[in-house]
Structure formats: structure tokens, C-alpha cells
Amino acid sequence: MSQLPPLDPQPVTTTDGTLEPAPAAASAPVQLTRALAVGSLLGLIALGLAWELWLAPLRPGGSWLAIKVLPLCIPLAGLLKHRMYTYRWLSLLVWVYFTEGVVRAWSDKPPGHWLAMAQVVLCVLLFVACAAHVRIRLAKSKEKMPTSA
């Protein structure tokens, strides 16, 4: 099993020019939430492609609905680079896919509704991983900040 690339110990510059703290040594919970987020995101991408192209497409031979996974490819680089901003906005984006999964789990026939339930589970895992990752990183950065008296 391959390991994720090591964390960058340097602070990361965000798009608005501010610096985000990056842990010098990643703790086990940070690595776990990162691995869970990357794994569930890759799972959502693979499931979306397989679902719409081979397993249960809306039309025989595949569906153009497979392009729904393209927005999921965008945050992959940010997760691999350990950008906290990516974890934050991905935790909001994932609810679009959660909603689609719930609707299709309710309305599709097998095997589509089983695939939709798998999508819902992956969305919940991704949200929990992103939210936990942000909380842990923010808590660690507050611990390192000096307090003023």
C-alpha cells in the first residue's frame, strides 16, 4: 500500500495572500482524516464513472451524466497538497452529491438505488473526514499560538 506524500512543514499561502498553518509533524488523526478524505473522494469519482458508464447508466451504452464527476476532480490536488481551504469548501460541495444520492436511492430501481446508497455513504465519510480534518488542524494551530496577557 502506498503512503500519501509527506506533509509540507511550511505554511501555505492561500488565494487571498494569507498564510495557513501547516503542522510540522502530522499527527495520526490528521493523517487518518486526510487518508479518509482522499479515499472517499477517489471512491466517489470511481463510483460516479462506473455507475453512469457501465453499471446502471440512464441510457444503454453509457450516459453523459458521467461528467458529474468532473467537479470532484478539482479538489483532489488541494487534498493531496494538504490545503485546508480545499477541505472547507469540499465539505460544502459534497452535499450536492449527497442530495443526488438520496434522490436516486429513493427513485431508482436496482442496481441504481444500491449505487446511490453507496454514494450517500461515501459523501457522509467525505464530509466527516473534511470536518474532522479542519477541526484538528485549527485546534493544533491554536495550541501553538502564543497567548497575550
C-alpha positions in Angstrom: 0.0 0.0 0.0 1.5 3.4 -1.0 1.8 6.2 1.5 0.4 9.7 0.9 3.2 12.2 0.3 4.7 13.7 3.4 3.1 16.9 4.7 4.7 20.2 3.8 6.0 21.7 7.0 6.0 25.2 5.6 2.9 27.5 5.9 0.7 27.5 2.8 -0.2 30.8 1.1 -3.9 30.9 0.3 -5.5 32.7 -2.7 -6.1 35.8 -0.6 -2.5 36.0 0.4 -2.8 34.9 4.0 -0.8 32.0 5.4 -2.4 28.8 6.7 -0.5 26.9 9.4 0.8 23.5 8.4 1.8 21.1 11.1 5.5 20.4 11.4 4.8 16.7 12.0 1.4 15.3 11.1 -0.3 13.6 13.9 -2.1 10.3 13.4 -5.6 11.9 13.4 -4.5 14.4 10.7 -3.1 11.6 8.6 -6.2 9.4 9.2 -8.6 12.2 8.2 -6.5 13.1 5.2 -6.4 9.4 4.0 -10.2 9.1 4.6 -10.9 12.3 2.6 -8.7 11.3 -0.3 -10.0 7.7 -0.3 -13.7 8.7 -0.2 -13.2 11.3 -2.9 -11.5 8.8 -5.2 -14.3 6.4 -4.4 -16.9 9.0 -5.4 -15.1 9.6 -8.6 -14.8 5.9 -9.5 -18.4 5.2 -8.4 -19.8 8.0 -10.5 -17.9 7.0 -13.6 -18.7 3.3 -13.2 -22.3 4.0 -12.4 -23.0 6.2 -15.4 -20.9 4.4 -17.9 -21.3 0.7 -17.2 -23.1 -0.4 -14.0 -26.5 1.3 -14.3 -26.4 4.1 -16.9 -29.6 6.2 -17.6 -29.3 5.1 -21.3 -27.9 1.9 -22.7 -24.3 2.3 -23.6 -23.5 5.0 -21.1 -24.7 8.4 -20.1 -23.4 11.9 -20.4 -24.3 12.2 -16.7 -20.8 10.8 -16.1 -19.4 14.3 -16.4 -20.9 15.0 -13.0 -17.6 13.6 -11.5 -15.5 16.4 -13.1 -16.1 18.9 -10.3 -14.9 16.2 -7.9 -11.5 16.1 -9.7 -10.8 19.7 -8.9 -10.3 19.4 -5.1 -8.1 16.3 -5.4 -5.0 18.3 -5.9 -5.8 20.5 -2.9 -6.3 17.5 -0.7 -3.0 16.0 -1.8 -1.3 19.3 -1.1 -2.9 19.5 2.3 -4.7 22.8 1.7 -7.1 23.5 4.5 -9.2 25.8 2.3 -9.9 22.8 0.0 -11.2 20.7 2.9 -13.5 23.5 3.9 -15.2 24.1 0.5 -15.3 20.4 -0.3 -17.3 19.8 2.8 -19.9 22.1 1.3 -19.7 20.7 -2.3 -20.2 17.1 -1.1 -23.8 17.9 -0.1 -24.8 18.3 -3.8 -23.7 14.7 -4.4 -25.3 13.6 -1.2 -28.6 15.0 -2.3 -28.3 13.3 -5.7 -27.6 10.0 -4.0 -30.6 10.3 -1.7 -33.0 11.2 -4.6 -31.7 8.4 -6.7 -31.7 5.9 -3.9 -35.4 6.7 -3.4 -36.4 6.8 -7.1 -34.1 4.4 -9.0 -34.6 0.7 -9.4 -31.9 -1.9 -8.5 -29.0 -1.8 -9.1 -29.2 2.0 -9.3 -30.5 2.5 -5.9 -27.8 0.4 -4.3 -25.2 2.5 -6.1 -27.0 5.6 -4.9 -26.8 4.4 -1.3 -23.1 3.7 -1.7 -22.7 7.3 -3.0 -24.6 8.6 0.1 -22.2 6.6 2.4 -19.1 8.0 0.6 -20.5 11.5 0.8 -21.0 11.2 4.6 -17.5 9.8 5.0 -16.0 12.6 3.0 -17.9 15.3 4.9 -16.9 13.8 8.3 -13.3 13.5 7.2 -13.1 17.1 5.9 -14.8 18.5 9.0 -12.7 16.5 11.4 -9.5 17.4 9.5 -10.3 21.1 9.7 -11.2 20.9 13.4 -8.0 19.1 14.3 -5.7 21.4 12.3 -7.4 24.5 13.7 -7.1 23.1 17.3 -3.4 22.4 16.7 -2.7 25.8 15.3 -4.4 27.4 18.4 -2.3 25.4 20.7 0.9 26.7 19.0 -0.3 30.4 19.1 1.2 32.4 21.9 -1.4 34.0 24.2 -1.2 37.7 25.1 -1.6 38.7 28.7 
